[in-house]
Amino acid sequence: MKRSRFTEEQIISALREVDAGRKLQDVTRKLGITTTTFYRWKAKFSGMSIPDAKRLRQLEKENRRLKQMVADQALDLQALRSVLKREW
């Protein structure tokens, strides 16, 4: 998965700037992002503090790792079952 080039602090500060009354176009132009990206950030990070956002990223990373482990185990089980079928 592609790593964001923006930190949690930058994302949350951009959201707060717009909430404080700055124009959306000014914030997106300054950061070099599209309004779609901004609204995606807003849906994901709205109402979060910086530690909450960091914790969310950690949990997402751990979740990806665990899903990969489950997928690897499923492949191993499938291979073992096919080997056992051949022996019977």
N, C-alpha and C positions, 0 to 999 in steps of 0.2 A: 504494500500500500504506500502511496506517495506521502512523504512527510511534508507537513505544512511548513511554509517558510515564515510563518508568523507564530509568535509565542502566545501563550494564554494571556499574558499581560497586554500584548498589543491588541488581541481580539476583543478582550473585555473593555479596554480603554476606548476602542472604536465604537463599541456598542453604547458605552456611557456618553461619548461625545454626541452621538445622534440623539440619545435620550435627553441630553442637556439642551438641545435646541439647534445644534449645528446641522447644516444641510447635509443630507445623505450623499449628494453628488460630490460635495467638497471632501468628505471623509473617504469615499471610495476612490476619488481621484488621487488624494494624498497617498493612500496605501497601494494604489495600482491594482485594485480588485474590481470585479463587476458587482452590480447590485444583487445579482443572484447569489454570489458568494456571501455578501453581507447578510442577506436574508437567511441563508443556510446557517451562518454563524448565529444569527439571532434566534433561530429555532432551536439550536443546540445549546447555546451558552447563555441565553437570556435569563437574568435573575441569579446568575452564579457569581460567586466570588472567585478570586484567582486560585486559592487553594482547592476549591471545589472543582474548577476546570482542570487543574493539574491531576487531581485524583481521578476524574473522569477519563483522562487520557491514559493514566496508569491502568485503570480497570479495562479499558478497551484493548490495550496492548496485551494484558494478561489473558483476556478472553480469546484473542486471536491465537495466542500460544496454546491455550488449552484445546481449542477447536482443532488445531493442527495435530496435537497429540492424539485426540480421539480419532481423527481421520487416519493417522498412521496405524493406530491399533486396529481399526476396522480392516485396513488392508492386510495387516499381519494375520488376523483371524481368517480372512477370506483365503489367503494363501495356505494356511494350515488346514483349513477344511477341504480345500481342493487336493492337498497331498493325502489327507486321510481317506478321501473318497477313492483315490487310485489304489490304495492299499487294500481296501475291502473288496 
